[in-house]
């Protein structure tokens, strides 16, 4: 008996430190992290992805990085409940599980799924072209998902739900409305992520506001105004304390943006493989407000 108990305790200690016990379907508004990691292999963190829950239903997904498809199922989210899928940019750790989410989705959802993402540039295709390269019925990598681009289903083959695609023009540095129905007002703004076109999203719903920053270096002052007064701001902390990177904000910059925006709570995610305690300490030199260090399946209620 003693040996069995010791074995059980050892197994529990070895479990990944994720938000397994947390549920997001009880309160009026909550944000759930599906993937709190980045591109580096991490046994505890899937790549970037977030769910917005409203009145107990998974209404919006932001990004679908590697591992997010599994987390989507573990969260007990339903594709049929989604009002919007939003893509911040087209790095693999933000979109690689999108085909998995769409495959055979036409069996569980009949109405088109609105999807929004950034325009492109010389090195990255825009949203429409990116999706066509993946799912075009004749030339796509996943031709069996041609139905997601409006093609008729292949005989005897399942398909993907049709996508209602819209694009954010990243050449403009002003907030734009990308979705306004089902009780959600979603706006987007361009954010600096090296030479990769990228956008952040702000959601207003049930009197609450949530900002999904995604990858950025924090140097666009308009983003601070965009995030001003948000109840929850999710920012990515991808690089270690004492380092700089043209694609990502240093921990101190993450803290400064949250402080200057006057947000109610800062959630840090997209956490790299580095000394996390040192990064949090650097962040706190600039920000002393409520802070949540993200983990997979973690749920944060959003209070207006």
C-alpha positions as CSV (number, residue, x, y, z in Angstrom):
1,X,0.0,0.0,0.0
2,X,2.8,2.4,1.0
3,X,4.7,1.6,-2.3
4,X,1.5,2.2,-4.3
5,X,0.9,5.6,-2.6
6,X,4.5,6.7,-3.2
7,X,4.2,5.7,-6.9
8,X,1.0,7.8,-7.2
9,X,2.6,10.8,-5.6
10,X,5.6,10.6,-7.9
11,X,3.3,10.5,-10.9
12,X,1.4,13.5,-9.7
13,X,4.6,15.5,-9.2
14,X,5.7,14.6,-12.7
15,X,2.6,16.0,-14.4
16,X,3.1,19.1,-16.5
17,X,2.4,22.4,-14.7
18,X,-0.6,23.3,-16.8
19,X,-4.0,24.6,-15.8
20,X,-5.7,21.2,-16.0
21,X,-8.2,21.8,-13.3
22,X,-9.3,25.3,-14.5
23,X,-12.6,25.7,-16.3
24,X,-13.5,28.7,-18.4
25,X,-17.1,28.0,-19.1
26,X,-18.7,29.2,-15.9
27,X,-18.3,33.0,-15.8
28,X,-19.6,35.7,-18.3
29,X,-16.2,36.4,-19.8
30,X,-12.8,34.6,-19.5
31,X,-9.6,34.1,-21.5
32,X,-8.0,30.7,-21.7
33,X,-4.5,30.1,-22.8
34,X,-4.3,27.1,-25.1
35,X,-0.6,27.5,-25.8
36,X,1.7,29.6,-23.6
37,X,5.0,28.7,-25.4
38,X,6.8,29.8,-28.5
39,X,8.7,28.0,-31.3
40,X,11.2,26.2,-29.0
41,X,10.3,22.6,-28.0
42,X,8.8,22.6,-24.5
43,X,7.3,19.6,-22.8
44,X,4.9,21.8,-20.8
45,X,3.9,24.5,-23.3
46,X,2.2,24.3,-26.7
47,X,2.8,27.1,-29.1
48,X,0.7,30.3,-29.1
49,X,-3.1,30.1,-29.0
50,X,-5.9,31.7,-26.9
51,X,-9.6,31.2,-26.5
52,X,-12.1,33.8,-25.5
53,X,-15.1,32.4,-23.6
54,X,-18.3,34.3,-23.4
55,X,-21.3,33.0,-21.4
56,X,-19.8,29.6,-21.2
57,X,-19.0,29.2,-25.0
58,X,-15.7,29.4,-26.8
59,X,-16.4,32.4,-29.0
60,X,-13.0,33.5,-30.4
61,X,-9.7,31.8,-31.0
62,X,-6.6,33.8,-31.5
63,X,-3.8,31.9,-33.3
64,X,-3.4,28.1,-33.6
65,X,0.3,27.2,-33.0
66,X,1.6,23.7,-32.7
67,X,-0.2,21.7,-30.0
68,X,-3.2,24.1,-29.8
69,X,-5.4,21.5,-31.5
70,X,-5.0,19.1,-28.6
71,X,-5.4,21.9,-26.1
72,X,-8.6,23.0,-27.9
73,X,-10.0,19.6,-27.2
74,X,-8.8,19.5,-23.6
75,X,-10.5,22.8,-23.0
76,X,-13.8,21.3,-24.2
77,X,-14.1,24.1,-26.8
78,X,-16.5,23.6,-29.8
79,X,-15.7,24.8,-33.3
80,X,-19.4,25.3,-33.8
81,X,-19.5,27.9,-31.1
82,X,-16.8,30.1,-32.6
83,X,-17.8,33.5,-33.9
84,X,-14.3,34.4,-35.1
85,X,-10.8,33.0,-35.7
86,X,-8.1,35.7,-35.6
87,X,-4.5,35.2,-36.8
88,X,-1.8,37.6,-35.6
89,X,0.9,36.7,-38.2
90,X,2.1,33.7,-40.2
91,X,5.0,32.3,-38.2
92,X,4.6,28.5,-37.8
93,X,4.3,28.7,-34.0
94,X,1.1,30.7,-34.5
95,X,-0.7,28.9,-37.4
96,X,0.7,25.4,-37.8
97,X,-2.4,23.7,-36.2
98,X,-4.9,25.6,-38.3
99,X,-5.2,22.8,-40.9
100,X,-5.8,20.3,-38.0
101,X,-8.6,22.5,-36.6
102,X,-10.3,22.8,-40.0
103,X,-10.0,19.2,-41.1
104,X,-13.4,17.5,-41.1
105,X,-14.8,20.6,-39.4
106,X,-17.7,20.6,-41.9
107,X,-19.1,17.7,-40.0
108,X,-19.5,19.7,-36.9
109,X,-20.2,23.2,-38.3
110,X,-22.4,24.2,-41.2
111,X,-22.2,28.0,-41.2
112,X,-19.0,29.8,-42.5
113,X,-16.3,30.6,-40.0
114,X,-15.1,34.3,-40.1
115,X,-11.3,34.4,-40.1
116,X,-9.2,37.6,-40.0
117,X,-5.5,38.1,-40.4
118,X,-2.8,40.5,-41.7
119,X,-2.0,41.6,-45.2
120,X,1.4,40.5,-46.6
121,X,4.7,42.0,-47.9
122,X,7.6,40.9,-50.0
123,X,8.5,38.0,-47.8
124,X,5.2,36.9,-46.2
125,X,1.9,36.3,-48.1
126,X,-1.3,38.0,-46.9
127,X,-4.1,36.1,-45.3
128,X,-6.0,35.3,-48.5
129,X,-2.9,34.1,-50.4
130,X,-1.6,32.2,-47.4
131,X,-4.9,30.3,-47.0
132,X,-5.0,29.7,-50.8
133,X,-1.5,28.2,-50.7
134,X,-2.7,25.8,-48.0
135,X,-6.2,24.9,-49.0
136,X,-6.8,25.7,-52.7
137,X,-8.6,22.7,-54.2
138,X,-6.2,22.4,-57.2
139,X,-2.9,23.9,-56.0
140,X,-3.0,23.9,-52.2
141,X,-0.9,21.8,-49.9
142,X,-4.1,20.4,-48.3
143,X,-6.3,20.1,-51.4
144,X,-8.8,18.0,-49.4
145,X,-9.6,21.3,-47.4
146,X,-10.6,23.1,-50.6
147,X,-14.1,23.4,-49.2
148,X,-12.6,26.0,-46.7
149,X,-11.9,28.2,-49.7
150,X,-15.4,27.7,-51.2
151,X,-14.7,24.6,-53.4
152,X,-17.3,21.9,-53.6
153,X,-16.6,18.8,-51.5
154,X,-14.6,15.9,-53.1
155,X,-16.7,12.8,-53.5
156,X,-16.2,10.5,-50.5
157,X,-13.8,12.9,-48.8
158,X,-14.6,15.1,-45.8
159,X,-13.7,18.7,-45.8
160,X,-13.3,21.9,-43.9
161,X,-15.9,24.5,-43.0
162,X,-16.0,27.4,-45.4
163,X,-13.9,30.4,-44.3
164,X,-15.2,34.0,-44.5
165,X,-11.9,35.7,-44.9
166,X,-11.0,39.3,-44.1
167,X,-7.7,41.1,-44.1
168,X,-6.1,43.9,-42.0
169,X,-4.1,46.3,-44.0
170,X,-0.8,46.5,-42.1
171,X,0.4,49.5,-44.0
172,X,-2.1,51.6,-42.0
173,X,-1.2,52.4,-38.4
174,X,-4.8,53.1,-37.2
175,X,-7.2,50.7,-35.4
176,X,-9.8,49.2,-37.6
177,X,-12.9,47.3,-36.8
178,X,-12.7,43.7,-38.0
179,X,-15.8,42.1,-36.4
180,X,-19.0,43.5,-34.8
181,X,-21.7,41.0,-34.0
182,X,-22.6,38.2,-31.6
183,X,-22.0,40.6,-28.7
184,X,-18.3,41.2,-29.7
185,X,-16.6,44.3,-31.1
186,X,-13.2,43.4,-32.3
187,X,-10.6,45.9,-33.5
188,X,-7.1,45.4,-34.8
189,X,-3.9,47.4,-35.1
190,X,-0.5,46.9,-36.7
191,X,2.3,45.9,-34.4
192,X,6.1,45.9,-35.0
193,X,7.4,42.3,-35.3
194,X,10.6,42.8,-37.3
195,X,9.8,42.6,-41.0
196,X,6.9,40.3,-40.4
197,X,3.4,41.8,-40.9
198,X,1.5,41.3,-37.6
199,X,-1.6,42.6,-35.8
200,X,-2.9,42.8,-32.3
201,X,-6.6,42.5,-31.5
202,X,-8.9,44.2,-28.9
203,X,-12.2,42.7,-27.9
204,X,-15.0,44.6,-26.2
205,X,-17.8,42.3,-24.9
206,X,-20.2,42.3,-21.9
207,X,-18.6,45.6,-20.7
208,X,-15.1,44.0,-20.6
209,X,-12.1,44.6,-22.8
210,X,-9.3,42.1,-23.6
211,X,-6.2,42.8,-25.7
212,X,-4.2,40.1,-27.5
213,X,-0.9,41.6,-28.2
214,X,0.9,38.7,-29.8
215,X,4.6,39.0,-30.9
216,X,5.9,42.6,-31.0
217,X,8.9,44.6,-29.9
218,X,6.8,47.2,-28.1
219,X,8.0,50.3,-30.0
220,X,4.7,51.4,-31.5
221,X,3.3,54.1,-29.2
222,X,-0.1,53.7,-30.9
223,X,-0.4,50.3,-29.4
224,X,-0.3,51.8,-25.9
225,X,-3.4,53.9,-26.8
226,X,-4.9,50.8,-28.4
227,X,-4.5,48.8,-25.1
228,X,-5.4,51.8,-22.9
229,X,-7.5,50.7,-19.9
230,X,-8.0,47.1,-21.0
231,X,-9.2,44.8,-18.3
232,X,-6.8,42.2,-19.4
233,X,-3.7,42.6,-21.6
234,X,-2.0,39.5,-22.9
235,X,1.6,40.2,-23.9
236,X,4.4,37.9,-25.1
237,X,7.5,37.5,-23.1
238,X,9.7,35.6,-25.5
239,X,13.2,36.7,-24.7
240,X,15.3,36.6,-21.5
241,X,16.1,39.4,-19.1
242,X,18.9,41.6,-20.2
243,X,18.5,40.9,-23.9
244,X,17.1,42.7,-26.9
245,X,15.6,41.5,-30.1
246,X,14.0,43.3,-33.1
247,X,11.1,40.9,-33.1
248,X,10.2,40.7,-29.4
249,X,9.8,43.1,-26.4
250,X,12.3,42.7,-23.6
251,X,10.7,41.9,-20.2
252,X,11.2,45.5,-19.1
253,X,9.4,46.7,-22.2
254,X,6.5,44.4,-21.6
255,X,6.1,45.9,-18.1
256,X,6.4,49.4,-19.4
257,X,3.7,49.0,-22.0
258,X,1.4,47.5,-19.5
259,X,2.0,50.3,-17.0
260,X,1.7,53.1,-19.5
261,X,-1.5,51.5,-20.9
262,X,-3.0,51.4,-17.4
263,X,-4.4,47.9,-17.8
264,X,-6.3,46.0,-15.1
265,X,-4.2,42.8,-15.4
266,X,-1.2,41.8,-17.4
267,X,-0.9,38.2,-18.5
268,X,2.5,37.1,-20.0
269,X,2.6,34.3,-22.4
270,X,4.7,32.9,-25.4
271,X,7.3,32.2,-22.7
272,X,10.7,31.2,-24.0
273,X,13.2,28.7,-22.5
274,X,15.2,30.9,-20.2
275,X,15.4,32.0,-16.5
276,X,11.7,32.9,-16.0
277,X,12.3,34.3,-12.5
278,X,14.9,36.8,-13.8
279,X,12.5,37.9,-16.6
280,X,9.7,38.5,-14.2
281,X,12.0,40.5,-11.9
282,X,13.0,42.7,-14.9
283,X,9.4,43.1,-15.9
284,X,8.5,44.2,-12.3
285,X,11.0,47.1,-12.5
286,X,8.4,48.7,-14.8
287,X,5.1,47.2,-13.8
288,X,3.7,46.6,-10.3
289,X,0.1,45.8,-11.1
290,X,-1.8,42.5,-11.1
291,X,0.3,39.9,-13.1
292,X,-0.4,36.4,-14.3
293,X,2.4,34.2,-15.6
294,X,0.7,32.1,-18.3
295,X,0.4,28.3,-18.5
296,X,-1.4,26.0,-20.9
297,X,-5.1,25.7,-20.2
298,X,-5.0,28.5,-17.6
299,X,-8.1,30.5,-17.3
300,X,-8.4,34.2,-16.4
301,X,-11.8,35.6,-15.6
302,X,-12.3,39.1,-17.1
303,X,-14.0,41.6,-14.8
304,X,-15.3,44.9,-16.3
